[in-house]
Amino acid sequence: MKALLSAAVALALSASAAAHAGALVDVSVIDRDTGSSLATHQHDGKLYIAGTPGHRYAVRLYNRSGARVLTVLSVDGVNAITGQNANPSQSGYVLDPYQSTEVDGWRKDMSEIAQFNFTALDNSYAARTGRPNNVGVIGVAVFREKPPVWRERDDRISMREAPSQPYAADSAAAAPAPPPATSAESTSRQSAASTGALAEKSMNAPGEARGRGGFAAKPIAKDESLGTGHGARESSYASYTTFERAGSSPDEVDSVWYDSYHNLIARGVIPQPRPIAVEPQPFPNSGFVPDPAG
């Protein structure tokens, strides 16, 4: 199958930064304007984060396993690579053993993304493309890789066919790999058993990040729900690789819901601190009666 592989250097990821510590992949959300990992809040069996309107963010993926995995990233119900309604059978990012990468936006091509940013629901990419129903959740479907198949050579050859230099009788040959992909579009047409994957870490060009087009972040009223916008373009390079899934169903699905801090408090996700009750005291002080003020 055809896929895309990251050129990034593997990064260490502390367990405390993970929004979802899955068995295979840890998922966390980074506020790119502050550099901090957004704290998670558990509620009704789900994990939530509070986003800041107008801030850019990245989804950090860390492969906890000693083998390659495919991660199919959905943002607001939309595949972050293809822009299709998200399905686990689609293209994703391939992570090497113990590799970490940050996905900073919607992939536009092999060298550019449109930044993820927190914006008003009706200004989100999903809503602006007629798909507002799943705004407010980030999902990652994780697949293990199918082990390679090894075949024994048949070394029983006649004297006439024998080579002048004999080879080792116990040598083995791996099944030939499929040819490399030629375009990102070809990856999205593969079947669930052999669909392609991307693995990305952007080589960002900070000078370009804010100077190019995109949907501008919209000021958000207090009670307005958050979505993910189609922000400014920036450089982010990826390349193709091969990956064959071990099965057609994900080995795990990690999900993180998000909204504004105010809305998460209103929904009971983030508990409000209770004021400390101060009981009136009958003898708070001693002395004589002073004149009242004024």
C-alpha positions as CSV (number, residue, x, y, z in Angstrom):
1,M,0.0,0.0,0.0
2,K,1.0,3.6,-0.5
3,A,1.7,5.9,2.4
4,L,3.6,9.0,3.6
5,L,6.4,8.8,6.2
6,S,7.6,11.6,8.5
7,A,11.1,13.0,8.2
8,A,11.0,14.1,11.8
9,V,13.4,13.2,14.5
10,A,11.7,11.1,17.3
11,L,11.0,13.2,20.3
12,A,10.6,12.1,24.0
13,L,7.2,12.5,25.3
14,S,6.5,12.5,29.1
15,A,3.5,10.5,30.3
16,S,2.1,13.6,32.1
17,A,1.7,15.4,28.8
18,A,-0.5,12.7,27.3
19,A,-4.2,13.5,26.9
20,H,-4.9,9.8,26.2
21,A,-2.4,7.2,27.3
22,G,-3.4,4.4,24.9
23,A,-1.8,1.0,24.9
24,L,-0.2,1.8,21.5
25,V,-0.3,5.6,21.1
26,D,-0.4,8.5,23.4
27,V,-2.4,11.5,22.2
28,S,-2.0,15.0,23.5
29,V,-2.9,18.5,22.3
30,I,-0.4,21.3,22.3
31,D,-1.3,25.0,22.4
32,R,1.3,26.3,19.8
33,D,0.9,29.9,21.0
34,T,1.9,29.1,24.5
35,G,3.9,25.9,23.9
36,S,2.1,24.1,26.7
37,S,0.3,20.7,26.6
38,L,-3.4,21.3,27.4
39,A,-4.6,19.7,30.6
40,T,-7.3,17.0,30.4
41,H,-10.5,16.7,32.4
42,Q,-12.4,13.4,32.8
43,H,-16.2,13.5,32.6
44,D,-18.7,10.7,32.0
45,G,-16.0,8.4,30.7
46,K,-14.6,10.9,28.2
47,L,-11.5,13.1,28.2
48,Y,-11.8,16.9,27.5
49,I,-9.5,19.8,26.9
50,A,-10.2,23.5,27.1
51,G,-9.0,25.4,24.0
52,T,-8.4,29.2,23.8
53,P,-10.2,30.9,21.0
54,G,-7.9,32.1,18.2
55,H,-4.9,30.0,19.4
56,R,-3.2,27.5,17.0
57,Y,-2.8,23.9,18.2
58,A,-1.1,20.7,17.2
59,V,-2.0,17.0,17.9
60,R,1.0,15.2,19.3
61,L,1.2,11.5,18.6
62,Y,3.7,9.2,20.5
63,N,4.2,5.6,19.5
64,R,4.6,3.6,22.7
65,S,5.3,0.3,21.0
66,G,8.5,-1.2,19.5
67,A,6.9,-1.6,16.0
68,R,5.6,0.8,13.4
69,V,1.9,1.9,13.7
70,L,-0.5,3.7,11.4
71,T,-2.5,6.6,13.0
72,V,-5.5,7.8,11.1
73,L,-6.3,11.3,12.5
74,S,-9.8,12.7,12.5
75,V,-10.6,16.3,13.5
76,D,-14.2,17.3,13.8
77,G,-15.2,14.1,11.9
78,V,-12.9,15.0,9.0
79,N,-9.7,13.2,7.9
80,A,-6.8,15.6,8.5
81,I,-5.0,14.3,5.3
82,T,-7.7,13.7,2.7
83,G,-10.5,16.1,3.9
84,Q,-13.0,13.3,3.6
85,N,-15.6,12.3,6.2
86,A,-13.3,10.4,8.5
87,N,-13.2,6.6,8.4
88,P,-10.5,4.3,9.9
89,S,-9.8,2.7,6.5
90,Q,-8.4,6.0,5.1
91,S,-4.9,7.4,4.9
92,G,-3.0,8.3,8.1
93,Y,0.5,9.0,9.6
94,V,3.0,6.2,10.1
95,L,5.1,6.3,13.3
96,D,8.3,4.4,13.7
97,P,8.9,2.5,17.0
98,Y,8.9,5.0,20.0
99,Q,8.6,8.0,17.6
100,S,6.8,11.2,18.4
101,T,5.4,13.7,15.9
102,E,3.2,16.7,15.9
103,V,0.5,17.2,13.3
104,D,-0.1,21.0,13.0
105,G,-2.9,21.2,10.5
106,W,-4.9,20.1,7.5
107,R,-2.5,18.6,4.9
108,K,-2.8,20.5,1.6
109,D,0.0,18.7,-0.3
110,M,3.3,17.0,0.4
111,S,5.0,20.2,1.6
112,E,2.2,22.4,3.2
113,I,-0.5,22.4,5.8
114,A,-3.3,24.8,6.8
115,Q,-2.9,25.4,10.6
116,F,-5.3,24.0,13.1
117,N,-6.8,26.8,15.3
118,F,-9.6,27.1,17.8
119,T,-12.4,29.1,16.3
120,A,-16.2,29.5,16.5
121,L,-18.1,26.4,15.5
122,D,-19.7,28.1,12.4
123,N,-16.2,29.2,11.3
124,S,-14.7,25.7,11.6
125,Y,-13.5,23.9,8.5
126,A,-16.1,21.1,9.0
127,A,-19.0,23.6,9.3
128,R,-17.7,25.6,6.3
129,T,-17.7,22.5,4.2
130,G,-21.3,21.5,5.3
131,R,-20.3,19.0,8.0
132,P,-21.0,20.6,11.4
133,N,-22.4,17.6,13.3
134,N,-19.1,16.2,14.7
135,V,-17.3,19.4,15.5
136,G,-15.6,19.3,18.9
137,V,-13.7,16.0,19.0
138,I,-10.3,14.7,17.9
139,G,-9.9,11.0,17.2
140,V,-7.0,8.7,16.3
141,A,-7.5,5.2,14.9
142,V,-4.4,3.1,15.5
143,F,-3.4,0.1,13.4
144,R,-0.5,-2.4,13.9
145,E,1.5,-3.4,10.9
146,K,1.2,-6.9,9.3
147,P,4.3,-8.9,9.9
148,P,6.3,-9.7,6.7
149,V,6.0,-13.2,5.2
150,W,9.2,-15.1,4.8
151,R,9.5,-18.0,2.3
152,E,12.2,-20.7,2.2
153,R,14.2,-21.0,-1.0
154,D,14.2,-24.3,-2.8
155,D,17.9,-25.1,-3.2
156,R,17.5,-28.4,-4.9
157,I,19.0,-27.6,-8.3
158,S,20.7,-29.9,-10.9
159,M,24.4,-29.8,-11.6
160,R,23.8,-28.1,-14.9
161,E,21.9,-25.2,-13.1
162,A,24.4,-24.9,-10.2
163,P,26.1,-21.5,-10.0
164,S,29.9,-21.3,-10.1
165,Q,29.8,-19.9,-6.5
166,P,27.4,-21.7,-4.2
167,Y,25.1,-19.7,-1.9
168,A,24.1,-20.5,1.7
169,A,21.5,-23.2,1.9
170,D,19.7,-21.6,4.7
171,S,19.2,-18.2,3.1
172,A,15.7,-16.7,2.9
173,A,14.0,-14.1,0.7
174,A,11.4,-11.6,1.8
175,A,8.3,-11.1,-0.3
176,P,8.9,-8.2,-2.7
177,A,7.6,-4.8,-1.5
178,P,5.0,-2.9,-3.6
179,P,6.2,0.0,-5.7
180,P,6.3,3.5,-4.1
181,A,3.3,5.8,-4.4
182,T,3.4,8.7,-6.9
183,S,0.8,11.0,-5.4
184,A,-1.1,11.7,-2.2
185,E,-4.4,11.1,-4.1
186,S,-3.4,7.5,-4.9
187,T,-3.2,6.7,-1.2
188,S,-6.9,7.4,-0.5
189,R,-8.0,4.9,-3.1
190,Q,-6.4,1.9,-1.5
191,S,-8.5,-0.8,0.2
192,A,-8.8,-1.1,4.0
193,A,-6.3,-3.9,4.1
194,S,-3.6,-2.0,2.2
195,T,-4.4,1.7,2.4
196,G,-1.6,4.3,2.6
197,A,-0.4,6.3,5.5
198,L,1.4,9.5,6.1
199,A,3.8,10.2,8.9
200,E,4.6,13.9,9.3
201,K,6.6,16.3,11.4
202,S,6.6,19.7,9.9
203,M,9.7,21.6,9.1
204,N,8.0,24.8,9.8
205,A,9.0,28.1,8.3
206,P,7.9,30.6,11.0
207,G,8.2,33.6,8.6
208,E,5.4,32.1,6.4
209,A,3.1,30.9,9.2
210,R,1.1,34.0,9.5
211,G,1.6,35.7,6.2
212,R,-0.5,33.5,3.9
213,G,-4.2,33.0,3.5
214,G,-6.7,30.9,5.4
215,F,-9.9,31.4,7.3
216,A,-9.1,34.1,10.0
217,A,-9.9,33.1,13.5
218,K,-13.2,34.7,14.5
219,P,-13.8,36.4,17.9
220,I,-15.9,34.1,20.0
221,A,-18.7,35.0,22.4
222,K,-18.7,33.4,25.8
223,D,-21.2,30.7,25.1
224,E,-20.2,29.9,21.6
225,S,-18.9,26.4,21.0
226,L,-15.4,25.8,19.7
227,G,-14.4,24.1,16.4
228,T,-11.2,23.8,14.4
229,G,-10.5,26.4,11.7
230,H,-8.6,26.1,8.4
231,G,-5.8,28.5,9.3
232,A,-2.8,30.1,7.6
233,R,-0.6,28.0,5.5
234,E,2.9,26.9,6.6
235,S,5.5,24.5,5.3
236,S,5.3,20.9,6.5
237,Y,7.0,18.1,4.6
238,A,6.0,14.5,4.2
239,S,7.0,11.6,2.0
240,Y,5.5,8.2,1.0
241,T,6.1,4.9,2.6
242,T,4.6,1.4,2.5
243,F,2.4,0.0,5.3
244,E,0.1,-3.0,5.4
245,R,-2.4,-3.2,8.2
246,A,-2.5,-6.3,10.4
247,G,-6.3,-6.2,10.3
248,S,-9.2,-4.1,8.9
249,S,-10.3,-2.9,12.3
250,P,-8.3,-0.4,14.4
251,D,-6.3,-1.9,17.3
252,E,-7.3,1.1,19.4
253,V,-9.2,4.4,19.0
254,D,-8.1,7.3,21.2
255,S,-10.5,10.3,21.4
256,V,-10.3,13.7,23.0
257,W,-13.3,16.2,23.1
258,Y,-12.7,19.9,23.4
259,D,-14.5,23.2,24.0
260,S,-13.9,26.6,25.6
261,Y,-13.0,26.7,29.3
262,H,-16.2,28.6,30.0
263,N,-18.4,26.1,28.2
264,L,-16.7,23.1,29.9
265,I,-17.5,24.7,33.3
266,A,-21.1,25.3,32.2
267,R,-21.4,21.7,31.1
268,G,-20.0,20.4,34.5
269,V,-16.9,19.0,32.9
270,I,-14.6,21.3,34.8
271,P,-15.9,21.7,38.4
272,Q,-16.0,25.3,39.7
273,P,-14.1,25.9,42.9
274,R,-16.4,26.2,45.9
275,P,-15.9,29.3,48.0
276,I,-14.8,28.6,51.6
277,A,-17.8,29.4,53.9
278,V,-16.9,31.8,56.7
279,E,-19.1,31.4,59.8
280,P,-20.0,34.6,61.6
281,Q,-18.2,34.8,65.0
282,P,-19.8,36.1,68.1
283,F,-16.5,37.6,69.6
284,P,-14.3,38.5,66.6
285,N,-12.4,41.1,68.7
286,S,-12.4,42.7,72.1
287,G,-12.4,46.4,73.2
288,F,-14.8,49.3,73.4
289,V,-17.6,50.3,71.1
290,P,-16.2,52.8,68.4
291,D,-18.3,55.4,66.6
292,P,-19.8,54.3,63.3
293,A,-18.1,55.6,60.2
294,G,-19.6,58.6,58.5
